[in-house]
């Protein structure tokens, strides 16, 4: 089924769009794959970081404004996210600057965090500035991790061209497995 898929063509043609859209939604998995594609010279590392930074920042800005305007009505409806909401609220009260910068790095708080920050009445200018720095650091770390993972795999396997699709599927499967394990641990802990 997959033997006729030209992964190089797909990455070169749609890679930056995939990174942008993926980083609007979630980001880490697609960003690691983007870094690996940069290692293989299918994409370039700086544009990968740039598109990911822009998308990560834009996504958080949209969530911030959703929290600013709809937070009082929306946040109480997110019962399953209450633990994350409480953690972000506490972090904002004690360390507002750190919370803005770090919320994208904290598991389970990537989506709800910016909404809680928006609802907390943190200054929009402060959020934009710190969010920009956080997005660039986040994109640089994950894209670089993908780049160095590509280097490691190339040393272990040699030429990676025949392995690109299995590696991509493996990274996605690994991230999904880790996410599921964390989800079920959190669910068990909550129960």
N, C-alpha and C positions, 0 to 999 in steps of 0.2 A: 504494500500500500504506500509506504513512505519512500520507496527506492527512487521514485521519479521526482521527488521534491528537490528543487535546487535551492538549498538553504542559503548559499552565497548570494544568489539573486534576490531571494526574499529579504535577507538581512540588508543588503546594499540598497534595495529599493524602498523598503518599508521600515528599516531598522530604527531610524531616528523618530519616525512617527510612533512606532511601537513603544519606544522608550518614553516619549512624551506622554502618551495615553496611559501606559502602564504606571508611570510615576504620578499621574494625577490620581490614580485609584489606589495603588498599593506601593509598588516601587522597588522593593529590595530585590525580588527575584529577577525582574526584567533588567534592573541595573547591573546585577552581577553578570547576567548574560551579555549585556551591552559591553561591559568591561572585557569579557572573554572575546567578544567579536572584535573589539579594538586590538586586543593582543594578536589576533589573527589577521589584522590589517583589513578587515571587512568594513569596519567603521573606524572613526578616529576618536581617541580618548577624550580630548577637550570638548568636542561637540556633544559627546555622550554625557559628560558632566554638565555642560551648559543646558542641554535640553532637559535633563533630569532635574537640575536645580530650578529651572523656570517652572516646570510642571509641579514639582513638589511645593514650591512657594505659592503658586497659583491655587493649587488644591487646598492648601492650608488657609489661604486668604479667603477663599469661598466659604470654607467651614467657619472661619472666624466671624465673617459677616452674618452667616446663618445663625451662629450663636448670639451675636449682637442683637439681631432683630427678632429671632424666634426662640431664643434660648429658654426664656421663662415658660413657654408652652411646650417646647420640644424636649428639653432635658428630663422633665419628670416622666415622660412617656418611655424613656429608654431604660426600663427596669433591669434588663439583662446587663447593661453597662454601668449599673450603679456603683460598683466597686471602683471602676476606672474613673468615673465622675468624681467620687469622693477623694481619690488619690490626687487627681489633677487639681481639684479645689483646694486641698490642703497644701499642695506644692505651690500654687499661685499665691496663697495667703502668706506663706513663709519665704518663698524665693521666686518672685514673679519673673525676673529676667531668666533665671535658670530654667523655669518651667517652659517658657516660650522656646528657648533654644533646644531643650532636651526632649520635648514631648514626642517628636518624630522618631526618637530612638527607643522609646519605651513601648514594649510589647503591649498590645491591646489598647493603646491610647492614641494611636495615630489619627483616627477619625474623630473620636469624641473629644480629644484634648483641645484642638483649636476652637471647637464649639464652646467648651467650658470657659476657655480663656476669653473668647468674645463676649460671653454672657457675664463675665466678671468685671466688665467695664475697664479692662486694661486699655491704655491709650492705643488707638489704631496706628499712630506713627511709631510708637515703641514696638508694637507687634510686627509691623512691616520690616523695620530695620533688623530686629533680632531674628525674625523668620527668614530673612534673606541670608544672613550669615549661617543659620542652622541648615538651611537647604543646601547651600554650597558645601558645607562640611560633610553633610550626610551623603550627597551625591558623590563627592570626591572619595570618601571612605569606601562606599559600596562598589563604585566603578573600579577603583583601584584593587579592591579585593577580588573582583572578577578578573581583572587584568592579570594579577599575580596567580590566581587559580589557573588561568590559561597557561601561564608560564610553567607552573608545576605539572599540569597535565601533559604539556608538550614534552617536558623532560621525561615523564614517565611513559608516555605512549608514542612519542615521535610525532609524525605529521598528524595533526588533528582533523584535517579535512574530512576523512571518512567517518569520523566520530562526532561531528558537530551536532547532528540531530539527536543521537543518543545522549550526549552530554547535556544538551538543552533540556531534554525530557527528564534526565536524571536530576538536574538542578531543581526543576519544577517539582518533581516528586519528593525530593529531600525537603524542600521548603514547605510543601503541603504536609508532609509527615511530621515535621517539627511543629508546625502550627496546630495540627490535630492533637499531638501529644500535649502541648501547652494548654489547648482548649479543654481537653478532658481532665487534666490535672487541676485546672482552675475550677472546673465544674464540680469535681470531686471534693476539692477544698471548700468550696462554697456550701456544699451539701453537708 
